[in-house]
Amino acid sequence: MPEKAIITCALTGVLTDPRAHPVPVTPAELASSAREAWEAGAVCMHVHFRQQGAGRGHLPSWDPALAVEVAEAIREACPGVILNFTTGVVGRDQSGPMACLRAGKPEIAACNAGSLNYLKTRADGAWAWPPMLFDNPVEKVAEIVAAMAETGTKPEFECFDTGIVRSVAMFVENGMVARPQVNFVMGVASGMPADPDLLPLLLKYRPEGCPWQATVIGRAEVWDLHRSAAELGGHLRTGLEDTFYLPDGARATGNGALVAALARVAGEAGRSLASADEARAIWGLA
């Protein structure tokens, strides 16, 4: 019998403007959206924190008091939920993410495992935004992993290309971490494409025995890759951070609809959904 599938919901993302898209921003909105996702089958919530106040909801926040408020609101709305905090920042200063980890003590946190030229072009070839280096050198990775060890938080390594996947294997060999989670981030324009044919190759290079999932960013193409991940035994993630589109091309009005669609994908692949306690056992959480 195939292992049960764990569904993570990425509730809101980094910079998506709530004035243009239905992303939750306030603690109450995040808790309500998490509840919709929880009822649809997600047992883990990946959380970004946004600045509060009119006209500021598209900007990230690293206020540890806000992190605690958001965490408590989601935990109250979804008793037993697993929380996964973001930690990604451009530049060397990680004091904000580390303060949020120490204050909120999530069971899992994302850890960006390598650097990426974060690029995208428009139809006319112009840059969609100024070319940016998302810099994650080894000393930066080691620092955030050490902070996670303090708080009993398991790292989930975000891998944007195959070299980063192979780097995670070296982190394990080096003793930096043991049995981390591996997250194949696919669909970023300058990273790995959202190509189902690529997924079996990536599995060859992940550290042996490490649980894995696929984060798929895009529109219609994301759903074929979700099906491949489900069929290959991976865990699954969706949410308004990753896509705004349902399998039929309709725009999602919230996270609940995306999770419900992903739960159907899991079922079609013969995978039942893990409860939060089952997910803790599968992921080896304390």
Backbone as JSON, one array per atom type, in Angstrom:
{
  "sequence": "MPEKAIITCALTGVLTDPRAHPVPVTPAELASSAREAWEAGAVCMHVHFRQQGAGRGHLPSWDPALAVEVAEAIREACPGVILNFTTGVVGRDQSGPMACLRAGKPEIAACNAGSLNYLKTRADGAWAWPPMLFDNPVEKVAEIVAAMAETGTKPEFECFDTGIVRSVAMFVENGMVARPQVNFVMGVASGMPADPDLLPLLLKYRPEGCPWQATVIGRAEVWDLHRSAAELGGHLRTGLEDTFYLPDGARATGNGALVAALARVAGEAGRSLASADEARAIWGLA",
  "N": [[0.85, -1.19, 0.0], [0.62, 2.22, -0.89], [2.44, 4.92, 0.66], [0.81, 7.27, 2.78], [-0.24, 10.48, 1.63], [1.03, 13.65, 2.44], [-0.32, 16.8, 2.7], [0.69, 20.08, 2.22], [-0.15, 23.48, 2.7], [0.62, 26.47, 1.19], [0.15, 29.47, 2.31], [0.22, 32.26, 1.61], [2.61, 33.56, 0.59], [5.37, 35.64, -0.67], [5.49, 38.39, -1.81], [3.07, 38.92, -3.06], [0.46, 41.03, -3.97], [-2.14, 41.91, -1.9], [-4.15, 43.57, -2.73], [-4.63, 42.93, -5.31], [-4.87, 40.2, -5.48], [-6.33, 37.28, -3.91], [-4.98, 36.92, -1.3], [-4.3, 36.02, 2.06], [-3.51, 38.18, 4.83], [-3.63, 39.4, 7.44], [-3.45, 38.2, 10.88], [-5.99, 37.08, 11.54], [-7.1, 36.67, 8.99], [-5.24, 34.86, 7.91], [-5.59, 32.71, 9.67], [-8.25, 32.02, 9.13], [-8.09, 31.31, 6.42], [-6.29, 29.21, 6.62], [-7.89, 27.42, 8.03], [-9.82, 26.74, 6.1], [-8.16, 25.38, 4.29], [-7.27, 23.3, 5.94], [-9.66, 21.92, 6.48], [-10.06, 20.95, 3.94], [-8.04, 19.12, 3.66], [-5.32, 19.68, 4.07], [-2.56, 19.43, 6.28], [-0.36, 20.72, 7.11], [0.84, 24.01, 7.33], [2.41, 26.4, 5.45], [3.96, 29.35, 6.19], [4.17, 32.79, 5.57], [5.01, 36.04, 6.75], [3.45, 39.16, 6.78], [3.64, 42.73, 6.53], [1.54, 44.72, 8.55], [-1.37, 46.83, 8.26], [-2.85, 49.48, 6.33], [-2.25, 49.38, 2.87], [0.22, 48.13, 3.12], [0.35, 45.42, 3.03], [1.58, 43.87, 1.09], [4.19, 43.64, 1.7], [7.0, 42.02, 3.22], [7.32, 40.91, 6.66], [9.35, 40.66, 9.57], [8.73, 40.6, 12.21], [8.87, 39.3, 15.35], [6.83, 39.22, 17.27], [4.54, 39.42, 15.71], [4.81, 37.03, 14.3], [4.36, 35.17, 16.33], [1.71, 35.82, 16.98], [0.38, 35.19, 14.59], [0.99, 32.44, 14.42], [-0.27, 31.44, 16.74], [-2.93, 32.06, 16.16], [-3.44, 30.45, 13.9], [-2.97, 27.91, 14.96], [-5.01, 27.79, 16.82], [-7.23, 27.85, 15.16], [-6.89, 25.51, 13.75], [-6.61, 22.85, 15.3], [-3.86, 20.94, 16.29], [-2.39, 21.31, 14.0], [0.49, 21.38, 11.79], [3.09, 23.67, 11.67], [4.98, 25.53, 9.33], [7.48, 27.67, 8.92], [8.55, 30.38, 6.84], [11.92, 31.34, 5.94], [13.4, 32.79, 4.18], [15.59, 35.24, 2.98], [17.02, 37.93, 1.11], [20.42, 38.63, 0.99], [22.86, 38.76, 3.7], [22.01, 39.07, 6.32], [20.22, 37.41, 8.67], [18.79, 37.87, 10.95], [16.12, 38.57, 11.4], [14.45, 36.33, 10.41], [15.54, 34.36, 12.18], [14.8, 35.38, 14.67], [12.02, 35.12, 14.47], [11.79, 32.32, 14.29], [12.73, 31.57, 16.84], [10.83, 32.75, 18.45], [8.32, 31.72, 17.59], [8.66, 28.97, 17.3], [8.24, 26.83, 15.22], [7.42, 23.55, 13.93], [8.58, 22.82, 11.54], [10.69, 24.44, 9.16], [11.27, 26.35, 6.23], [14.27, 26.15, 4.37], [16.46, 27.71, 2.41], [18.51, 26.24, 0.15], [20.6, 26.89, -1.53], [22.1, 29.2, -3.89], [20.5, 31.36, -6.33], [20.11, 32.89, -9.48], [17.57, 35.0, -9.73], [15.27, 35.35, -12.02], [13.17, 36.7, -14.61], [11.58, 37.09, -17.76], [9.68, 39.33, -19.81], [7.13, 39.2, -22.45], [8.26, 40.7, -24.49], [10.93, 40.39, -24.08], [12.08, 42.01, -22.18], [13.25, 42.5, -18.79], [11.22, 41.19, -16.22], [11.46, 42.02, -13.63], [14.11, 43.77, -11.93], [17.15, 42.0, -12.44], [18.05, 39.64, -9.96], [20.02, 38.32, -7.35], [19.38, 35.6, -5.44], [20.78, 34.92, -2.7], [22.4, 32.33, -1.09], [24.76, 31.27, 0.48], [26.93, 28.69, 1.84], [27.66, 29.23, 4.52], [25.59, 30.84, 5.37], [23.4, 29.12, 5.15], [24.19, 27.2, 7.06], [24.07, 28.72, 9.38], [21.3, 29.31, 9.71], [20.3, 26.73, 9.91], [21.48, 25.97, 12.32], [20.11, 27.67, 14.06], [17.57, 26.56, 13.8], [18.04, 24.09, 14.99], [18.25, 24.87, 17.64], [15.6, 25.49, 18.26], [14.23, 23.17, 17.91], [13.29, 22.68, 15.36], [12.58, 21.27, 12.24], [14.55, 21.3, 9.3], [13.39, 22.12, 6.05], [14.6, 21.69, 3.02], [14.76, 23.92, 0.42], [14.92, 23.48, -2.95], [15.99, 24.79, -5.86], [17.28, 24.12, -8.17], [19.08, 21.44, -9.85], [21.7, 21.27, -8.93], [21.5, 22.33, -6.4], [19.95, 20.4, -5.16], [21.84, 18.33, -5.1], [23.68, 19.54, -3.45], [22.38, 19.47, -0.98], [22.58, 16.77, -0.39], [25.3, 16.73, 0.14], [25.37, 18.35, 2.4], [24.27, 16.59, 4.22], [26.18, 14.53, 4.17], [28.32, 15.93, 5.25], [27.53, 16.28, 7.82], [26.06, 18.43, 8.63], [23.29, 18.33, 8.77], [20.75, 15.88, 9.52], [18.78, 13.54, 7.86], [17.02, 15.5, 6.49], [14.12, 17.24, 5.17], [13.3, 17.37, 1.72], [12.52, 19.67, -0.73], [11.45, 20.0, -3.89], [11.54, 22.73, -5.82], [9.77, 23.85, -8.43], [9.26, 25.43, -11.51], [9.92, 28.12, -11.25], [11.12, 30.71, -13.28], [13.9, 30.92, -13.83], [14.87, 28.69, -12.67], [14.42, 25.19, -11.95], [12.32, 23.72, -14.41], [8.72, 23.29, -14.52], [8.33, 20.41, -15.13], [7.17, 17.26, -15.67], [8.78, 15.14, -16.58], [11.25, 15.62, -15.52], [11.18, 15.07, -12.82], [11.56, 12.29, -11.94], [14.34, 12.08, -12.34], [15.4, 13.89, -10.51], [14.88, 12.59, -8.15], [16.87, 10.7, -8.03], [19.03, 12.03, -7.01], [18.53, 13.09, -4.54], [19.17, 13.07, -0.98], [19.5, 9.82, 0.35], [16.67, 8.23, 1.72], [15.44, 10.55, 2.61], [12.46, 12.35, 3.19], [10.32, 13.77, 0.66], [8.92, 16.46, -1.28], [7.05, 18.23, -3.83], [7.07, 21.54, -4.83], [5.17, 23.45, -6.89], [5.13, 25.91, -9.26], [3.15, 28.07, -11.12], [0.74, 27.92, -13.8], [-1.6, 26.24, -15.61], [0.15, 24.13, -16.06], [1.0, 23.16, -13.64], [-0.53, 21.11, -12.59], [-0.21, 18.61, -13.89], [2.35, 17.98, -13.01], [1.93, 17.82, -10.27], [0.39, 15.48, -10.29], [2.31, 13.61, -11.14], [4.1, 13.74, -8.98], [2.48, 12.73, -6.93], [2.05, 10.13, -7.89], [4.63, 9.12, -7.81], [5.16, 8.9, -5.17], [5.68, 11.14, -3.63], [5.25, 13.89, -1.3], [2.84, 16.56, -1.11], [2.15, 19.9, -2.21], [0.32, 22.94, -2.3], [-1.23, 26.15, -2.86], [-1.95, 29.68, -2.46], [0.47, 30.98, -2.64], [1.78, 29.62, -4.65], [0.2, 29.17, -6.95], [-2.61, 30.53, -8.74], [-4.56, 29.14, -9.97], [-6.97, 26.68, -10.75], [-7.38, 23.15, -11.67], [-9.13, 23.18, -13.89], [-8.63, 25.57, -15.07], [-9.91, 27.74, -14.01], [-9.85, 30.61, -11.85], [-8.68, 30.39, -8.56], [-10.5, 31.06, -5.63], [-9.57, 30.98, -3.1], [-7.46, 29.34, -0.62], [-8.61, 26.92, 0.19], [-9.99, 25.76, -1.99], [-7.88, 25.13, -3.73], [-6.45, 23.22, -2.22], [-8.42, 21.24, -1.98], [-8.6, 20.42, -4.65], [-6.04, 19.36, -4.99], [-6.11, 17.27, -3.17], [-7.88, 15.6, -4.51], [-6.28, 14.88, -6.68], [-4.34, 13.38, -5.34], [-5.93, 11.25, -4.46], [-6.69, 10.11, -6.92], [-4.29, 9.03, -7.64], [-4.14, 6.9, -6.02], [-3.5, 7.45, -3.4], [-4.15, 7.94, -0.04], [-4.93, 10.55, 2.37], [-2.71, 11.86, 4.8], [-3.2, 12.24, 8.29], [-2.54, 14.91, 10.68], [-1.08, 13.83, 12.85], [-0.19, 11.44, 11.7], [1.38, 12.53, 9.7], [3.41, 13.68, 11.24], [4.68, 11.4, 12.16], [5.56, 10.23, 9.74], [7.32, 12.22, 8.82], [9.11, 12.32, 10.85], [8.98, 14.06, 13.06], [9.46, 15.63, 16.23]],
  "CA": [[0.0, 0.0, 0.0], [1.47, 3.41, -0.95], [2.45, 5.78, 1.84], [-0.16, 8.35, 2.73], [0.27, 11.76, 1.14], [0.9, 14.81, 3.31], [-0.55, 18.04, 1.94], [1.05, 21.38, 2.79], [-0.74, 24.64, 2.03], [1.41, 27.7, 1.26], [-1.03, 30.32, 2.44], [0.19, 33.62, 1.09], [3.77, 33.91, -0.23], [6.33, 36.69, -0.29], [5.21, 39.78, -2.2], [1.82, 39.04, -3.81], [-0.28, 42.18, -3.46], [-3.52, 41.54, -1.55], [-5.1, 44.43, -3.44], [-4.87, 42.35, -6.62], [-5.06, 38.76, -5.39], [-7.02, 36.93, -2.66], [-4.04, 36.34, -0.35], [-4.52, 36.47, 3.43], [-2.42, 38.99, 5.36], [-3.73, 39.58, 8.88], [-3.55, 36.92, 11.6], [-7.34, 36.53, 11.42], [-7.26, 36.16, 7.62], [-4.41, 33.66, 7.76], [-6.23, 31.62, 10.4], [-9.46, 31.62, 8.4], [-7.67, 30.62, 5.2], [-5.73, 27.93, 7.05], [-8.99, 26.53, 8.39], [-10.37, 26.22, 4.84], [-7.2, 24.39, 3.78], [-7.3, 22.19, 6.9], [-10.88, 21.16, 6.24], [-9.93, 20.31, 2.63], [-7.08, 18.03, 3.72], [-3.94, 20.09, 4.38], [-2.25, 19.31, 7.7], [0.8, 21.58, 7.34], [0.67, 25.35, 6.76], [3.64, 27.16, 5.21], [3.52, 30.69, 6.58], [4.93, 34.03, 5.42], [4.46, 37.13, 7.55], [3.34, 40.41, 6.03], [3.43, 43.94, 7.31], [0.13, 45.01, 8.81], [-1.72, 48.22, 8.02], [-3.33, 49.79, 4.98], [-1.26, 49.59, 1.82], [1.52, 47.53, 3.42], [0.19, 43.98, 3.1], [2.39, 43.17, 0.1], [5.58, 43.69, 2.14], [7.29, 41.03, 4.26], [7.61, 41.34, 8.02], [10.08, 39.73, 10.43], [8.39, 40.97, 13.59], [8.59, 38.05, 16.06], [5.52, 39.28, 17.94], [3.54, 39.09, 14.69], [4.94, 35.6, 14.02], [3.67, 34.45, 17.42], [0.27, 36.07, 16.84], [-0.09, 34.38, 13.45], [1.09, 31.02, 14.78], [-1.31, 31.12, 17.72], [-4.23, 32.12, 15.49], [-3.59, 29.26, 13.04], [-3.08, 26.73, 15.82], [-6.35, 27.79, 17.42], [-8.2, 27.52, 14.11], [-6.62, 24.15, 13.24], [-5.95, 22.15, 16.42], [-2.96, 19.86, 15.87], [-1.73, 21.64, 12.73], [1.95, 21.52, 11.71], [3.45, 24.96, 11.09], [6.23, 25.6, 8.56], [7.78, 29.09, 8.73], [9.54, 30.83, 5.87], [13.12, 31.99, 6.48], [14.19, 33.29, 3.07], [15.9, 36.67, 2.84], [18.14, 38.3, 0.25], [21.46, 39.24, 1.82], [23.45, 37.91, 4.73], [21.39, 39.28, 7.64], [19.08, 36.53, 8.94], [18.34, 38.08, 12.32], [14.66, 38.56, 11.43], [13.97, 34.95, 10.4], [15.93, 33.63, 13.39], [13.95, 35.85, 15.76], [10.69, 34.52, 14.3], [11.91, 30.92, 14.66], [12.86, 31.44, 18.29], [9.59, 33.17, 19.1], [7.18, 30.89, 17.21], [9.03, 27.55, 17.43], [7.51, 25.92, 14.32], [7.99, 22.2, 13.83], [9.32, 22.78, 10.29], [10.91, 25.74, 8.52], [11.92, 26.3, 4.93], [15.67, 26.55, 4.38], [16.89, 27.81, 1.03], [19.73, 25.45, 0.24], [21.62, 27.32, -2.48], [21.85, 30.49, -4.53], [19.83, 31.33, -7.63], [19.79, 34.13, -10.19], [16.1, 34.99, -9.77], [15.04, 36.1, -13.24], [12.0, 36.44, -15.45], [11.44, 38.05, -18.85], [8.33, 39.56, -20.37], [6.98, 38.73, -23.83], [9.15, 41.47, -25.37], [12.3, 40.12, -23.69], [12.53, 42.86, -21.08], [13.17, 41.87, -17.47], [9.98, 41.43, -15.47], [11.93, 42.79, -12.48], [15.57, 43.85, -12.04], [17.79, 40.72, -12.11], [18.32, 39.58, -8.53], [20.65, 37.11, -6.84], [18.87, 35.07, -4.17], [22.08, 34.42, -2.27], [22.36, 31.41, 0.04], [26.02, 30.55, 0.6], [26.9, 27.61, 2.84], [27.69, 29.75, 5.89], [24.25, 31.34, 5.67], [22.59, 27.92, 5.38], [24.59, 26.6, 8.33], [23.59, 29.58, 10.47], [19.86, 29.15, 9.93], [20.12, 25.36, 10.38], [21.83, 25.96, 13.74], [19.0, 28.29, 14.78], [16.49, 25.57, 13.82], [18.38, 23.08, 15.99], [17.93, 25.45, 18.94], [14.16, 25.55, 18.48], [13.62, 21.88, 17.62], [12.61, 22.84, 14.07], [13.2, 20.46, 11.18], [14.7, 22.05, 8.05], [12.89, 21.65, 4.75], [15.5, 22.35, 2.09], [14.14, 24.37, -0.83], [15.89, 23.22, -4.01], [15.52, 25.44, -7.08], [17.89, 23.47, -9.32], [19.64, 20.12, -9.53], [22.91, 21.45, -8.14], [21.1, 22.54, -5.01], [19.58, 19.06, -4.65], [23.08, 17.61, -4.81], [24.3, 20.19, -2.29], [21.73, 18.96, 0.23], [23.22, 15.48, -0.1], [26.6, 17.0, 0.76], [25.12, 18.82, 3.77], [24.07, 15.39, 5.03], [27.49, 13.86, 4.28], [29.17, 16.77, 6.07], [27.04, 16.27, 9.19], [25.33, 19.66, 8.96], [21.92, 17.93, 9.09], [20.45, 14.46, 9.37], [17.45, 13.25, 7.31], [16.16, 16.67, 6.28], [13.12, 17.16, 4.11], [13.73, 17.96, 0.46], [11.41, 20.25, -1.47], [11.81, 20.38, -5.26], [10.79, 23.92, -6.23], [9.78, 23.73, -9.88], [8.41, 26.4, -12.18], [10.55, 29.43, -11.27], [11.59, 30.84, -14.66], [15.34, 30.7, -13.94], [15.2, 27.48, -11.94], [13.95, 23.96, -12.59], [11.0, 23.88, -15.01], [7.62, 22.44, -14.03], [8.35, 19.37, -16.15], [7.05, 15.95, -15.03], [9.87, 14.25, -16.97], [12.44, 15.92, -14.72], [11.02, 14.65, -11.43], [12.27, 11.03, -11.6], [15.79, 12.3, -12.31], [15.73, 14.56, -9.26], [14.83, 11.63, -7.05], [18.14, 9.99, -7.99], [20.08, 12.84, -6.39], [18.2, 13.53, -3.18], [19.79, 12.19, 0.02], [18.73, 8.59, 0.53], [15.81, 8.16, 2.89], [14.85, 11.84, 2.99], [11.14, 12.6, 2.62], [10.37, 14.84, -0.34], [7.68, 16.97, -1.88], [7.26, 19.14, -4.95], [6.38, 22.82, -4.88], [5.03, 23.69, -8.32], [4.73, 27.3, -9.45], [2.71, 28.33, -12.48], [-0.7, 27.92, -14.09], [-2.17, 24.93, -15.95], [1.17, 23.09, -16.09], [1.33, 22.64, -12.31], [-1.32, 19.95, -12.16], [0.43, 17.38, -14.38], [3.48, 17.7, -12.15], [1.37, 17.31, -9.01], [0.01, 14.07, -10.5], [3.53, 12.81, -11.16], [4.61, 13.67, -7.61], [1.63, 11.81, -6.19], [2.28, 8.76, -8.38], [5.99, 8.71, -7.46], [5.26, 8.74, -3.73], [6.06, 12.37, -2.95], [4.23, 14.65, -0.61], [2.23, 17.5, -2.04], [1.96, 21.26, -1.71], [-0.3, 23.95, -3.14], [-1.63, 27.34, -2.12], [-1.92, 30.92, -3.22], [1.85, 31.35, -2.91], [2.31, 28.88, -5.79], [-0.66, 29.28, -8.14], [-3.96, 31.06, -8.55], [-5.41, 28.48, -10.95], [-7.46, 25.32, -10.52], [-7.11, 22.29, -12.83], [-9.95, 23.53, -15.06], [-8.23, 26.89, -15.54], [-10.59, 28.8, -13.27], [-9.06, 31.21, -10.78], [-9.08, 29.97, -7.22], [-10.93, 32.15, -4.75], [-8.91, 30.83, -1.82], [-6.62, 28.16, -0.46], [-9.39, 25.7, 0.36], [-10.29, 25.17, -3.3], [-6.65, 24.53, -4.27], [-6.15, 22.0, -1.47], [-9.41, 20.23, -2.35], [-8.21, 19.89, -5.97], [-4.84, 18.53, -4.81], [-6.55, 16.04, -2.51], [-8.44, 14.73, -5.56], [-5.13, 14.36, -7.42], [-3.76, 12.31, -4.52], [-6.84, 10.1, -4.5], [-6.62, 9.48, -8.24], [-3.03, 8.29, -7.68], [-4.23, 5.82, -5.05], [-2.93, 7.89, -2.13], [-5.01, 8.58, 0.94], [-4.28, 11.7, 2.99], [-2.23, 11.68, 6.16], [-3.6, 13.17, 9.34], [-1.39, 15.63, 11.22], [-0.26, 12.91, 13.64], [0.48, 10.54, 10.76], [2.43, 13.31, 9.05], [4.53, 13.8, 12.17], [5.39, 10.11, 12.17], [6.23, 10.07, 8.44], [8.38, 13.21, 8.71], [10.04, 12.18, 11.96], [8.95, 15.25, 13.91], [9.47, 15.31, 17.66]],
  "C": [[0.89, 1.25, 0.0], [1.35, 4.23, 0.34], [1.42, 6.9, 1.68], [0.52, 9.65, 2.3], [0.01, 12.85, 2.17], [0.71, 16.04, 2.42], [-0.17, 19.24, 2.8], [0.33, 22.47, 2.0], [0.15, 25.85, 2.29], [0.43, 28.87, 1.17], [-0.97, 31.62, 1.66], [1.4, 34.04, 0.27], [4.48, 35.17, 0.2], [5.81, 38.09, -0.57], [3.87, 39.97, -2.89], [0.93, 40.11, -3.17], [-1.72, 41.78, -3.14], [-4.57, 42.44, -2.18], [-5.45, 43.88, -4.82], [-5.23, 40.87, -6.57], [-5.62, 38.4, -4.01], [-6.12, 36.29, -1.62], [-4.33, 36.89, 1.05], [-3.29, 37.18, 3.98], [-2.48, 39.1, 6.88], [-3.75, 38.23, 9.59], [-4.93, 36.28, 11.47], [-7.57, 35.95, 10.03], [-6.46, 34.9, 7.4], [-5.03, 32.48, 8.48], [-7.46, 31.11, 9.67], [-9.11, 30.84, 7.14], [-7.07, 29.26, 5.53], [-6.83, 26.94, 7.4], [-9.64, 25.93, 7.14], [-9.46, 25.13, 4.28], [-7.2, 23.14, 4.65], [-8.52, 21.3, 6.65], [-10.84, 20.43, 4.9], [-8.87, 19.22, 2.61], [-5.64, 18.4, 3.99], [-3.71, 19.99, 5.89], [-1.03, 20.14, 8.09], [0.57, 22.91, 6.64], [2.02, 26.04, 6.67], [3.27, 28.64, 5.3], [4.58, 31.74, 6.26], [4.23, 35.11, 6.24], [4.53, 38.41, 6.74], [3.19, 41.59, 6.98], [1.94, 44.23, 7.41], [-0.14, 46.5, 8.55], [-2.04, 48.47, 6.56], [-2.18, 50.04, 4.02], [0.09, 48.95, 2.06], [1.5, 45.99, 3.38], [0.97, 43.19, 2.08], [3.85, 43.08, 0.53], [5.84, 42.67, 3.25], [7.56, 41.67, 5.6], [8.4, 40.24, 8.73], [9.91, 40.13, 11.89], [8.06, 39.7, 14.36], [7.27, 38.05, 16.81], [4.41, 38.94, 16.96], [3.61, 37.59, 14.37], [4.21, 34.78, 15.08], [2.16, 34.62, 17.29], [-0.32, 35.23, 15.71], [-0.09, 32.9, 13.82], [-0.03, 30.62, 15.74], [-2.69, 31.11, 17.07], [-4.46, 30.88, 14.63], [-3.75, 28.01, 13.89], [-4.45, 26.65, 16.48], [-7.4, 27.38, 16.4], [-8.08, 26.07, 13.65], [-5.9, 23.35, 14.31], [-5.13, 20.96, 15.93], [-2.2, 20.15, 14.6], [-0.22, 21.68, 12.89], [2.24, 22.87, 11.05], [4.85, 24.88, 10.47], [6.48, 27.08, 8.27], [8.72, 29.29, 7.55], [10.76, 31.38, 6.6], [13.89, 32.74, 5.4], [14.35, 34.8, 3.08], [17.03, 36.82, 1.82], [19.16, 39.03, 1.11], [21.83, 38.35, 2.99], [22.73, 37.99, 6.07], [20.14, 38.41, 7.79], [18.52, 36.73, 10.35], [16.82, 38.06, 12.42], [14.09, 37.15, 11.4], [14.32, 34.18, 11.66], [15.11, 34.08, 14.59], [12.55, 35.25, 15.68], [10.71, 33.03, 14.66], [11.93, 30.76, 16.17], [11.59, 31.82, 19.02], [8.45, 32.19, 18.84], [7.39, 29.4, 17.31], [8.18, 26.62, 16.54], [8.17, 24.55, 14.29], [8.87, 22.05, 12.59], [9.59, 24.23, 9.87], [11.62, 25.53, 7.2], [13.35, 26.8, 5.07], [16.16, 26.55, 2.93], [18.32, 27.32, 0.92], [20.82, 25.86, -0.73], [21.19, 28.6, -3.17], [21.23, 30.32, -5.92], [19.76, 32.74, -8.2], [18.28, 34.13, -10.42], [15.67, 35.95, -10.88], [13.69, 35.76, -13.85], [11.96, 37.5, -16.53], [9.98, 38.18, -19.26], [8.3, 39.1, -21.83], [7.92, 39.45, -24.79], [10.62, 41.28, -25.03], [12.82, 40.99, -22.57], [12.42, 42.11, -19.75], [11.86, 42.21, -16.8], [10.25, 42.18, -14.18], [13.45, 42.87, -12.61], [16.21, 42.52, -11.65], [18.31, 40.73, -10.68], [19.01, 38.26, -8.21], [20.02, 36.77, -5.5], [20.04, 34.28, -3.58], [21.95, 33.58, -0.99], [23.65, 30.61, 0.11], [25.97, 29.58, 1.79], [26.9, 28.17, 4.26], [26.33, 30.31, 6.31], [23.31, 30.17, 5.95], [22.91, 27.32, 6.74], [24.07, 27.42, 9.51], [22.11, 29.37, 10.75], [19.55, 27.73, 10.39], [20.44, 25.26, 11.87], [20.72, 26.59, 14.57], [17.81, 27.32, 14.86], [16.77, 24.48, 14.85], [18.07, 23.58, 17.4], [16.44, 25.33, 19.27], [13.46, 24.22, 18.23], [12.84, 21.87, 16.32], [13.34, 22.04, 13.01], [13.35, 21.3, 9.91], [14.06, 21.34, 6.86], [13.69, 22.4, 3.7], [14.79, 22.63, 0.77], [15.18, 24.29, -1.93], [15.34, 23.74, -5.33], [16.19, 24.88, -8.33], [18.6, 22.2, -8.89], [20.92, 20.23, -8.71], [22.59, 21.67, -6.67], [20.64, 21.23, -4.39], [20.84, 18.3, -4.26], [23.82, 18.23, -3.62], [23.68, 19.69, -1.0], [22.32, 17.61, 0.61], [24.58, 15.68, 0.56], [26.44, 17.58, 2.16], [24.95, 17.63, 4.71], [25.41, 14.68, 5.24], [28.41, 14.61, 5.24], [28.75, 16.77, 7.54], [26.31, 17.53, 9.6], [23.91, 19.35, 9.4], [21.82, 16.42, 8.95], [19.0, 14.31, 8.92], [16.55, 14.49, 7.21], [15.07, 16.36, 5.26], [13.65, 17.89, 2.88], [12.49, 18.42, -0.31], [11.91, 20.69, -2.84], [10.92, 21.55, -5.69], [10.9, 24.02, -7.74], [8.81, 24.74, -10.49], [8.91, 27.82, -12.1], [11.27, 29.57, -12.61], [13.08, 30.57, -14.82], [15.81, 29.5, -13.14], [14.72, 26.25, -12.7], [12.56, 24.17, -13.18], [9.98, 22.95, -14.36], [7.38, 21.33, -15.06], [8.26, 18.0, -15.47], [8.18, 14.98, -15.39], [11.12, 14.45, -16.12], [12.37, 15.27, -13.33], [11.71, 13.32, -11.11], [13.78, 11.18, -11.54], [16.21, 12.96, -11.0], [15.77, 13.58, -8.1], [16.13, 10.84, -6.92], [19.18, 10.71, -7.13], [19.72, 13.35, -5.0], [18.9, 12.6, -2.18], [18.9, 10.98, 0.3], [17.93, 8.63, 1.82], [15.15, 9.45, 3.31], [13.45, 11.98, 2.38], [11.2, 13.79, 1.66], [8.97, 15.26, -0.76], [8.06, 17.87, -3.05], [6.42, 20.39, -4.72], [6.35, 23.24, -6.35], [4.4, 25.06, -8.53], [4.33, 27.5, -10.9], [1.21, 28.31, -12.61], [-1.15, 26.49, -14.39], [-1.14, 23.81, -15.81], [1.43, 22.49, -14.71], [0.64, 21.32, -12.01], [-0.78, 18.64, -12.69], [1.6, 17.0, -13.48], [3.02, 17.23, -10.76], [0.98, 15.83, -9.15], [1.24, 13.17, -10.49], [4.1, 12.66, -9.75], [3.79, 12.68, -6.78], [1.9, 10.36, -6.6], [3.64, 8.22, -7.97], [6.2, 8.62, -5.95], [5.66, 9.99, -2.97], [4.91, 12.96, -2.16], [3.92, 15.89, -1.44], [2.04, 18.87, -1.4], [1.24, 22.1, -2.76], [-0.64, 25.13, -2.26], [-1.44, 28.58, -2.96], [-0.51, 31.49, -3.38], [2.3, 30.79, -4.25], [1.5, 29.05, -7.07], [-1.98, 29.93, -7.77], [-4.99, 30.26, -9.35], [-5.72, 27.03, -10.59], [-7.22, 24.46, -11.77], [-7.93, 22.64, -14.07], [-9.63, 24.91, -15.62], [-8.91, 28.03, -14.83], [-9.67, 29.34, -12.19], [-9.59, 30.75, -9.43], [-9.45, 31.19, -6.39], [-10.25, 32.08, -3.38], [-8.13, 29.54, -1.75], [-7.4, 26.86, -0.35], [-9.66, 25.0, -0.96], [-9.06, 24.51, -3.9], [-6.31, 23.23, -3.55], [-7.14, 20.9, -1.83], [-9.06, 19.6, -3.71], [-6.99, 18.98, -5.83], [-5.18, 17.22, -4.1], [-7.16, 15.07, -3.52], [-7.32, 14.11, -6.39], [-4.5, 13.2, -6.64], [-4.63, 11.06, -4.58], [-6.79, 9.37, -5.82], [-5.33, 8.67, -8.4], [-3.01, 7.15, -6.67], [-3.66, 6.16, -3.68], [-4.02, 8.46, -1.24], [-4.22, 9.67, 1.64], [-3.89, 11.4, 4.42], [-2.88, 12.7, 7.08], [-2.35, 13.9, 9.84], [-0.5, 14.7, 12.03], [0.47, 11.91, 12.75], [1.61, 11.27, 10.03], [3.64, 13.47, 9.95], [5.36, 12.51, 12.2], [6.17, 9.92, 10.87], [7.45, 10.98, 8.35], [9.41, 13.12, 9.84], [10.12, 13.42, 12.84], [8.88, 14.82, 15.37], [8.06, 15.39, 18.22]]
}
